[in-house]
Amino acid sequence: MSDATTKVLTRIEEASRQLIAGTQPLRWEWDDRFSAARLVVQAADAPRILALVRAQLPGGAWQAESIKQAPALARTLAGKWGGLQQGQELFTFDLDQAPVLFASWWPWSGGTTFSLRVSGAACGAEVEMSALIRRCFSL
């Protein structure tokens, strides 16, 4: 594994620790469907959690209206999960470095509950991202 990949992995692990610490006492679980760590968030916690996600994944944020203008990798990541619908957002770490940490924010019908999913893409790096995310989030 290259030094550059090791540095990116260290940054991903630190961002994951910050997400876990900042979302306490909420509980993360594993989402097999998307190979992602998932957190269910109630509306009262949403502003705090969104601010945390934006701070830890500063690479960009895209909505259904802006994803077509996003970098190719962000469009690919959104497409991996079926694209972005109204109210959904995709957040990314540094898209210029592999591997990539990304998160999705999905409102449930009614708008009082949201899902935050955090996953990763190897993008050519020799890293098993599913195992890394599970380890980072202790899932």
C-alpha positions, 0 to 999 in steps of 0.5 A: 500500500502506498504512503499516499493511500495510508495517509488517506486511510488515516484521514478516513479513520479520523473522520469516522471517529469524529462522526461517531463521537459527534452523533452520540448517543445515537447508534450506528448500524450496518446496512447490507443493502448499501454496504454502509454504516447507517444512522437514523436521525430524528428531525430535532437532531438533523441540523447538528448531524448535518453540520457534523457531516459537512465538517467531516466530509468537506469535499463537496455536497450535491443535491438532485438539482446539482449532481449533474454538474458534480465531478464524474466520481461524485456522479458515479457514487450517487448513481451507485445508490440509485441517484439523488432524489428531491431532499437527498444529499451526497457528501464526499471527502477529497475526490482527488485522493483514493480511497474516497469516503462519502455519505448520503442524507435521505429524508424519510416520507414525512420529513421527521426522520432521516438516514445518514449512510457512510461508505467508501469507494476504493477508486483503484486503491488496494483497499477493501472499503466495506471492511474498513467502514465496518471496522471504523464504525465498530459494526 
